[in-house]
Amino acid sequence: MKIDIEEINEIINKEIEFAKQVNPVMALGMEQIRRVLNEYNYELDKKADK
């Protein structure tokens, strides 16, 4: 199952921008979540290409 990573990144980016104003530590955590999702999606793409 491939996730729509572009759409998810768009949503997370908006939330990160808001979080930076309210709670920078939370924004850092959200950036880590985005990074993990992107890595997971990359791995799914590699498996699908085999």
BALO-594015 format. One line per field, with one value per residue: z, x, y of N, C-alpha, C in turn; residue number from 1. Coordinates in nm, 2 decimals, padded with zeros to 4 digits. Each point is the difference from the previous one (the first is absolute). Last residue first. Example, Ala and Ser with C-alpha at 12.3 -4.5 7.8 and 13.67 -1.06 7.14 Angstrom:
% BALO-594015
n_zz: c(00.71_-00.01)
n_xx: c(01.28_00.03)
n_yy: c(-00.22_-00.57)
ca_zz: c(00.00_00.00)
ca_xx: c(00.09_-00.09)
ca_yy: c(00.11_00.12)
c_zz: c(00.08_00.00)
c_xx: c(-00.08_00.09)
c_yy: c(00.11_00.12)
num: c(2_1)
***
This chain:
% BALO-594015
n_zz: c(-00.74_00.15_00.40_00.40_00.08_00.17_00.46_00.27_00.04_00.30_00.44_00.11_00.08_00.42_00.36_00.04_00.20_00.47_00.22_00.04_00.35_00.41_00.06_00.12_00.46_00.25_-00.01_00.08_-00.15_-00.45_-00.28_-00.16_-00.41_-00.38_-00.07_-00.20_-00.47_-00.23_-00.03_-00.35_-00.41_-00.06_-00.12_-00.45_-00.28_00.02_-00.04_00.04_-00.09_00.05)
n_xx: c(01.08_-00.13_-00.23_00.25_00.18_-00.28_-00.09_00.31_-00.03_-00.31_00.14_00.24_-00.24_-00.20_00.27_00.08_-00.33_-00.01_00.30_-00.12_-00.28_00.20_00.15_-00.31_-00.12_00.26_-00.09_-00.47_-00.29_00.11_00.11_-00.35_-00.23_00.20_-00.04_-00.39_-00.03_00.22_-00.20_-00.30_00.18_00.18_-00.29_-00.12_00.31_00.05_-00.33_00.03_-00.01_00.01)
n_yy: c(-00.39_00.44_00.09_00.06_00.42_00.33_00.02_00.22_00.46_00.17_00.04_00.38_00.39_00.05_00.15_00.47_00.26_00.03_00.30_00.45_00.11_00.10_00.44_00.32_00.05_00.28_00.47_00.28_00.36_00.13_-00.36_-00.29_00.07_-00.16_-00.47_-00.18_00.01_-00.35_-00.43_-00.09_-00.11_-00.43_-00.35_-00.05_-00.21_-00.47_-00.42_-00.55_-00.56_-00.56)
ca_zz: c(-00.02_-00.12_-00.11_-00.01_-00.04_-00.15_-00.07_00.01_-00.09_-00.13_-00.01_-00.01_-00.14_-00.10_00.01_-00.05_-00.15_-00.05_00.00_-00.11_-00.12_00.00_-00.03_-00.14_-00.07_00.03_-00.09_00.08_00.13_00.07_00.02_00.13_00.11_00.00_00.05_00.14_00.05_-00.01_00.11_00.13_-00.01_00.03_00.15_00.07_-00.03_00.08_-00.08_00.06_-00.01_00.00)
ca_xx: c(00.07_00.08_-00.10_-00.06_00.11_00.02_-00.11_00.02_00.11_-00.05_-00.09_00.09_00.07_-00.10_-00.02_00.12_00.00_-00.11_00.05_00.09_-00.08_-00.05_00.12_00.03_-00.10_00.04_00.11_00.09_-00.06_-00.04_00.12_00.07_-00.08_00.01_00.13_00.00_-00.08_00.07_00.10_-00.08_-00.06_00.10_00.03_-00.11_00.00_00.09_00.02_-00.07_00.08_-00.08)
ca_yy: c(-00.13_00.00_00.00_-00.14_-00.09_00.02_-00.06_-00.15_-00.03_00.00_-00.11_-00.12_00.01_-00.04_-00.14_-00.07_00.02_-00.09_-00.14_-00.01_-00.02_-00.14_-00.09_00.01_-00.08_-00.14_-00.04_-00.10_-00.03_00.13_00.08_-00.04_00.05_00.15_00.04_-00.01_00.10_00.13_00.01_00.02_00.14_00.10_-00.01_00.06_00.14_00.07_00.12_00.12_00.13_00.12)
c_zz: c(-00.08_-00.03_-00.13_-00.12_-00.01_-00.05_-00.15_-00.07_00.00_-00.10_-00.14_-00.02_-00.02_-00.14_-00.11_00.00_-00.06_-00.16_-00.05_00.00_-00.12_-00.12_00.00_-00.04_-00.15_-00.07_00.02_-00.09_00.09_00.14_00.08_00.03_00.13_00.11_00.01_00.07_00.16_00.06_-00.01_00.11_00.13_00.00_00.03_00.15_00.08_-00.02_00.08_-00.10_00.06_00.00)
c_xx: c(-00.09_00.06_00.07_-00.09_-00.06_00.11_00.02_-00.12_00.02_00.10_-00.05_-00.08_00.09_00.06_-00.11_-00.02_00.12_-00.01_-00.11_00.06_00.09_-00.08_-00.05_00.12_00.03_-00.10_00.05_00.11_00.09_-00.04_-00.03_00.12_00.07_-00.08_00.02_00.13_00.00_-00.08_00.08_00.10_-00.07_-00.05_00.11_00.03_-00.11_00.00_00.09_00.02_-00.09_00.09)
c_yy: c(-00.09_-00.13_-00.01_-00.01_-00.14_-00.10_00.01_-00.07_-00.15_-00.03_-00.01_-00.12_-00.12_00.00_-00.05_-00.15_-00.08_00.00_-00.10_-00.14_-00.01_-00.03_-00.14_-00.09_00.00_-00.09_-00.15_-00.05_-00.08_-00.03_00.13_00.08_-00.04_00.06_00.15_00.03_00.00_00.11_00.13_00.02_00.03_00.14_00.10_00.00_00.07_00.15_00.10_00.12_00.11_00.12)
num: c(50_49_48_47_46_45_44_43_42_41_40_39_38_37_36_35_34_33_32_31_30_29_28_27_26_25_24_23_22_21_20_19_18_17_16_15_14_13_12_11_10_9_8_7_6_5_4_3_2_1)
***
